[in-house]
Every structure is written in C-alpha cells, then in structure tokens.
C-alpha cells in the first residue's frame, strides 16, 4: 500500500505541481485554438459566400443577356408574322402600305386577345385564392370565444 501513495512532489506523480500549474495555460491555449478554429471557419464561410454570390451574379447576368436576346428574337418573329399576314392582303385592291398596316394590326390584335385571355384566367385564379388562412382564423375565433367564456 505504501507504494501506491505518491506525493505531489515526487517526480513519478501523475499530476505534478508544474503540470497542475500549466493546466490553466493549457485551457487558455485550448480556448485560443478553438477561437482560431471558429475564426478560420468564419473566414472560409465568408470566402465561400462571396464566391457563391459572384457565381450567382454572373449567372443572373447571363440569364438577363439571354432574355434580351430572346426578346429581340420574339420581336423579329412577330414582325415576320405581321409581314406574313400582310401577304394575305396582297391580292386585295389595297396599297402595299395599307396591307402591311393591316398585317401588323391583325397580329397586334391577336396578341391582345391572347394576353387578355391569360390575364382573365390568372385574375379568376387569384380571386378564388384566399389570402387569410382559414384554419388559423378558425383557431383564433375559437380562442377568442374561449377567452370570452372564461372571463
């Protein structure tokens, strides 16, 4: 049994006085290392977010360029359709500018009708949609009634 008792001052002790005195230093170093780890992770997160934002901005810019090119193509296609419709009036006794004007008017009227139908369909869909959540409103009414009965 005498061998199992080791003094704190003996060199074979598990926790010598110098080791015990270094414990707060080790905890301090551990705290510093943890803070450094968090700072490194935060810096990495910031860099990744900047890269993601930059990539998103480039993609958005490319989509905008694509949308402009598509809009130009759509406009040119509509001009071609209008000229195509105007050829239908070529056999009539109308002048060429009048035939072109009628072609553009017919094409424009067609797009106005289609646009009006789409707007009416979306408008009726929105009118049917309820913006007040019914279940929540019902629960609030029940709570109000319960409060009236309790008070």
CNS distance restraints for C-alpha pairs under 8 A (distance, minus, plus):
assign (resid   1 and name CA) (resid   5 and name CA) 7.00 0.50 0.50
assign (resid   6 and name CA) (resid  10 and name CA) 6.68 0.50 0.50
assign (resid   6 and name CA) (resid  12 and name CA) 7.36 0.50 0.50
assign (resid   6 and name CA) (resid  13 and name CA) 5.88 0.50 0.50
assign (resid   7 and name CA) (resid  13 and name CA) 6.50 0.50 0.50
assign (resid   8 and name CA) (resid  13 and name CA) 5.81 0.50 0.50
assign (resid   8 and name CA) (resid  15 and name CA) 6.96 0.50 0.50
assign (resid   8 and name CA) (resid  16 and name CA) 5.55 0.50 0.50
assign (resid   8 and name CA) (resid  17 and name CA) 6.55 0.50 0.50
assign (resid   9 and name CA) (resid  13 and name CA) 7.32 0.50 0.50
assign (resid   9 and name CA) (resid  16 and name CA) 6.50 0.50 0.50
assign (resid   9 and name CA) (resid  17 and name CA) 6.91 0.50 0.50
assign (resid  10 and name CA) (resid  16 and name CA) 7.46 0.50 0.50
assign (resid  11 and name CA) (resid  16 and name CA) 7.06 0.50 0.50
assign (resid  15 and name CA) (resid  19 and name CA) 5.88 0.50 0.50
assign (resid  15 and name CA) (resid  20 and name CA) 6.16 0.50 0.50
assign (resid  16 and name CA) (resid  20 and name CA) 6.18 0.50 0.50
assign (resid  17 and name CA) (resid  21 and name CA) 6.06 0.50 0.50
assign (resid  18 and name CA) (resid  22 and name CA) 6.18 0.50 0.50
assign (resid  19 and name CA) (resid  23 and name CA) 6.36 0.50 0.50
assign (resid  20 and name CA) (resid  24 and name CA) 7.98 0.50 0.50
assign (resid  21 and name CA) (resid  25 and name CA) 7.74 0.50 0.50
assign (resid  22 and name CA) (resid  26 and name CA) 6.14 0.50 0.50
assign (resid  23 and name CA) (resid  27 and name CA) 6.19 0.50 0.50
assign (resid  24 and name CA) (resid  28 and name CA) 6.01 0.50 0.50
assign (resid  25 and name CA) (resid  29 and name CA) 6.09 0.50 0.50
assign (resid  26 and name CA) (resid  30 and name CA) 6.00 0.50 0.50
assign (resid  27 and name CA) (resid  31 and name CA) 6.10 0.50 0.50
assign (resid  28 and name CA) (resid  32 and name CA) 6.18 0.50 0.50
assign (resid  29 and name CA) (resid  33 and name CA) 6.04 0.50 0.50
assign (resid  30 and name CA) (resid  34 and name CA) 6.10 0.50 0.50
assign (resid  31 and name CA) (resid  35 and name CA) 6.15 0.50 0.50
assign (resid  32 and name CA) (resid  36 and name CA) 6.06 0.50 0.50
assign (resid  33 and name CA) (resid  37 and name CA) 6.08 0.50 0.50
assign (resid  34 and name CA) (resid  38 and name CA) 6.22 0.50 0.50
assign (resid  35 and name CA) (resid  39 and name CA) 6.04 0.50 0.50
assign (resid  36 and name CA) (resid  40 and name CA) 6.01 0.50 0.50
assign (resid  37 and name CA) (resid  41 and name CA) 6.11 0.50 0.50
assign (resid  38 and name CA) (resid  42 and name CA) 6.01 0.50 0.50
assign (resid  39 and name CA) (resid  43 and name CA) 6.06 0.50 0.50
assign (resid  40 and name CA) (resid  44 and name CA) 6.11 0.50 0.50
assign (resid  41 and name CA) (resid  45 and name CA) 6.04 0.50 0.50
assign (resid  42 and name CA) (resid  46 and name CA) 6.17 0.50 0.50
assign (resid  43 and name CA) (resid  47 and name CA) 6.24 0.50 0.50
assign (resid  44 and name CA) (resid  48 and name CA) 6.11 0.50 0.50
assign (resid  45 and name CA) (resid  49 and name CA) 6.03 0.50 0.50
assign (resid  46 and name CA) (resid  50 and name CA) 6.13 0.50 0.50
assign (resid  47 and name CA) (resid  51 and name CA) 6.21 0.50 0.50
assign (resid  48 and name CA) (resid  52 and name CA) 6.07 0.50 0.50
assign (resid  49 and name CA) (resid  53 and name CA) 5.98 0.50 0.50
assign (resid  50 and name CA) (resid  54 and name CA) 5.98 0.50 0.50
assign (resid  51 and name CA) (resid  55 and name CA) 6.06 0.50 0.50
assign (resid  52 and name CA) (resid  56 and name CA) 6.01 0.50 0.50
assign (resid  53 and name CA) (resid  57 and name CA) 6.01 0.50 0.50
assign (resid  54 and name CA) (resid  58 and name CA) 6.19 0.50 0.50
assign (resid  55 and name CA) (resid  59 and name CA) 6.14 0.50 0.50
assign (resid  56 and name CA) (resid  60 and name CA) 6.02 0.50 0.50
assign (resid  57 and name CA) (resid  61 and name CA) 6.07 0.50 0.50
assign (resid  58 and name CA) (resid  62 and name CA) 6.19 0.50 0.50
assign (resid  59 and name CA) (resid  63 and name CA) 6.12 0.50 0.50
assign (resid  60 and name CA) (resid  64 and name CA) 6.16 0.50 0.50
assign (resid  61 and name CA) (resid  65 and name CA) 6.25 0.50 0.50
assign (resid  62 and name CA) (resid  66 and name CA) 6.11 0.50 0.50
assign (resid  63 and name CA) (resid  67 and name CA) 6.05 0.50 0.50
assign (resid  64 and name CA) (resid  68 and name CA) 6.23 0.50 0.50
assign (resid  65 and name CA) (resid  69 and name CA) 6.25 0.50 0.50
assign (resid  66 and name CA) (resid  70 and name CA) 6.05 0.50 0.50
assign (resid  67 and name CA) (resid  71 and name CA) 6.01 0.50 0.50
assign (resid  68 and name CA) (resid  72 and name CA) 6.20 0.50 0.50
assign (resid  69 and name CA) (resid  73 and name CA) 6.20 0.50 0.50
assign (resid  70 and name CA) (resid  74 and name CA) 6.04 0.50 0.50
assign (resid  71 and name CA) (resid  75 and name CA) 6.10 0.50 0.50
assign (resid  72 and name CA) (resid  76 and name CA) 6.18 0.50 0.50
assign (resid  73 and name CA) (resid  77 and name CA) 6.05 0.50 0.50
assign (resid  74 and name CA) (resid  78 and name CA) 6.16 0.50 0.50
assign (resid  75 and name CA) (resid  79 and name CA) 6.30 0.50 0.50
assign (resid  76 and name CA) (resid  80 and name CA) 6.21 0.50 0.50
assign (resid  77 and name CA) (resid  81 and name CA) 6.17 0.50 0.50
assign (resid  78 and name CA) (resid  82 and name CA) 6.07 0.50 0.50
assign (resid  78 and name CA) (resid 107 and name CA) 7.57 0.50 0.50
assign (resid  79 and name CA) (resid  83 and name CA) 6.17 0.50 0.50
assign (resid  79 and name CA) (resid 104 and name CA) 7.66 0.50 0.50
assign (resid  80 and name CA) (resid  84 and name CA) 6.02 0.50 0.50
assign (resid  81 and name CA) (resid  85 and name CA) 6.10 0.50 0.50
assign (resid  81 and name CA) (resid 107 and name CA) 7.10 0.50 0.50
assign (resid  82 and name CA) (resid  86 and name CA) 6.11 0.50 0.50
assign (resid  82 and name CA) (resid 100 and name CA) 7.44 0.50 0.50
assign (resid  82 and name CA) (resid 103 and name CA) 4.78 0.50 0.50
assign (resid  82 and name CA) (resid 104 and name CA) 4.75 0.50 0.50
assign (resid  82 and name CA) (resid 106 and name CA) 7.53 0.50 0.50
assign (resid  82 and name CA) (resid 107 and name CA) 5.54 0.50 0.50
assign (resid  83 and name CA) (resid  87 and name CA) 6.41 0.50 0.50
assign (resid  83 and name CA) (resid 100 and name CA) 6.37 0.50 0.50
assign (resid  83 and name CA) (resid 103 and name CA) 6.08 0.50 0.50
assign (resid  83 and name CA) (resid 104 and name CA) 7.24 0.50 0.50
assign (resid  84 and name CA) (resid  88 and name CA) 7.10 0.50 0.50
assign (resid  84 and name CA) (resid 103 and name CA) 7.32 0.50 0.50
assign (resid  85 and name CA) (resid  89 and name CA) 7.32 0.50 0.50
assign (resid  85 and name CA) (resid 103 and name CA) 4.77 0.50 0.50
assign (resid  85 and name CA) (resid 104 and name CA) 7.70 0.50 0.50
assign (resid  85 and name CA) (resid 106 and name CA) 7.56 0.50 0.50
assign (resid  85 and name CA) (resid 107 and name CA) 7.45 0.50 0.50
assign (resid  86 and name CA) (resid  90 and name CA) 6.74 0.50 0.50
assign (resid  86 and name CA) (resid  99 and name CA) 5.14 0.50 0.50
assign (resid  86 and name CA) (resid 100 and name CA) 4.92 0.50 0.50
assign (resid  86 and name CA) (resid 101 and name CA) 7.48 0.50 0.50
assign (resid  86 and name CA) (resid 102 and name CA) 6.32 0.50 0.50
assign (resid  86 and name CA) (resid 103 and name CA) 3.97 0.50 0.50
assign (resid  86 and name CA) (resid 104 and name CA) 7.34 0.50 0.50
assign (resid  87 and name CA) (resid  91 and name CA) 7.92 0.50 0.50
assign (resid  87 and name CA) (resid  99 and name CA) 7.29 0.50 0.50
assign (resid  87 and name CA) (resid 100 and name CA) 7.84 0.50 0.50
assign (resid  87 and name CA) (resid 103 and name CA) 7.71 0.50 0.50
assign (resid  89 and name CA) (resid  94 and name CA) 7.36 0.50 0.50
assign (resid  89 and name CA) (resid  99 and name CA) 5.46 0.50 0.50
assign (resid  89 and name CA) (resid 102 and name CA) 7.86 0.50 0.50
assign (resid  89 and name CA) (resid 103 and name CA) 7.78 0.50 0.50
assign (resid  90 and name CA) (resid  94 and name CA) 7.31 0.50 0.50
assign (resid  90 and name CA) (resid  96 and name CA) 7.26 0.50 0.50
assign (resid  90 and name CA) (resid  99 and name CA) 6.47 0.50 0.50
assign (resid  94 and name CA) (resid  98 and name CA) 6.07 0.50 0.50
assign (resid  94 and name CA) (resid  99 and name CA) 6.14 0.50 0.50
assign (resid  95 and name CA) (resid  99 and name CA) 6.23 0.50 0.50
assign (resid  96 and name CA) (resid 100 and name CA) 6.21 0.50 0.50
assign (resid  97 and name CA) (resid 101 and name CA) 6.07 0.50 0.50
assign (resid  98 and name CA) (resid 102 and name CA) 6.10 0.50 0.50
assign (resid  99 and name CA) (resid 103 and name CA) 6.17 0.50 0.50
assign (resid 100 and name CA) (resid 104 and name CA) 6.30 0.50 0.50
assign (resid 101 and name CA) (resid 105 and name CA) 6.08 0.50 0.50
assign (resid 102 and name CA) (resid 106 and name CA) 5.97 0.50 0.50
assign (resid 103 and name CA) (resid 107 and name CA) 6.17 0.50 0.50
assign (resid 104 and name CA) (resid 108 and name CA) 5.92 0.50 0.50
assign (resid 105 and name CA) (resid 109 and name CA) 5.93 0.50 0.50
assign (resid 106 and name CA) (resid 110 and name CA) 6.12 0.50 0.50
assign (resid 107 and name CA) (resid 111 and name CA) 6.43 0.50 0.50
assign (resid 108 and name CA) (resid 112 and name CA) 6.18 0.50 0.50
assign (resid 109 and name CA) (resid 113 and name CA) 6.16 0.50 0.50
assign (resid 110 and name CA) (resid 114 and name CA) 6.27 0.50 0.50
assign (resid 111 and name CA) (resid 115 and name CA) 5.91 0.50 0.50
assign (resid 112 and name CA) (resid 116 and name CA) 5.98 0.50 0.50
assign (resid 113 and name CA) (resid 117 and name CA) 6.23 0.50 0.50
assign (resid 114 and name CA) (resid 118 and name CA) 6.29 0.50 0.50
assign (resid 115 and name CA) (resid 119 and name CA) 6.12 0.50 0.50
assign (resid 116 and name CA) (resid 120 and name CA) 6.05 0.50 0.50
assign (resid 117 and name CA) (resid 121 and name CA) 6.12 0.50 0.50
assign (resid 118 and name CA) (resid 122 and name CA) 6.18 0.50 0.50
assign (resid 119 and name CA) (resid 123 and name CA) 5.90 0.50 0.50
assign (resid 120 and name CA) (resid 124 and name CA) 6.15 0.50 0.50
assign (resid 121 and name CA) (resid 125 and name CA) 6.28 0.50 0.50
assign (resid 122 and name CA) (resid 126 and name CA) 6.11 0.50 0.50
assign (resid 123 and name CA) (resid 127 and name CA) 6.08 0.50 0.50
assign (resid 124 and name CA) (resid 128 and name CA) 6.29 0.50 0.50
assign (resid 125 and name CA) (resid 129 and name CA) 6.44 0.50 0.50
assign (resid 132 and name CA) (resid 137 and name CA) 7.26 0.50 0.50
assign (resid 133 and name CA) (resid 137 and name CA) 6.18 0.50 0.50
assign (resid 134 and name CA) (resid 138 and name CA) 5.99 0.50 0.50
assign (resid 135 and name CA) (resid 139 and name CA) 6.18 0.50 0.50
assign (resid 136 and name CA) (resid 140 and name CA) 6.14 0.50 0.50
assign (resid 137 and name CA) (resid 141 and name CA) 6.20 0.50 0.50
assign (resid 138 and name CA) (resid 142 and name CA) 6.23 0.50 0.50
assign (resid 139 and name CA) (resid 143 and name CA) 6.13 0.50 0.50
assign (resid 140 and name CA) (resid 144 and name CA) 6.08 0.50 0.50
assign (resid 141 and name CA) (resid 145 and name CA) 6.14 0.50 0.50
assign (resid 142 and name CA) (resid 146 and name CA) 6.04 0.50 0.50
assign (resid 143 and name CA) (resid 147 and name CA) 6.10 0.50 0.50
assign (resid 144 and name CA) (resid 148 and name CA) 6.28 0.50 0.50
assign (resid 145 and name CA) (resid 149 and name CA) 6.25 0.50 0.50
assign (resid 146 and name CA) (resid 150 and name CA) 6.11 0.50 0.50
assign (resid 147 and name CA) (resid 151 and name CA) 6.01 0.50 0.50
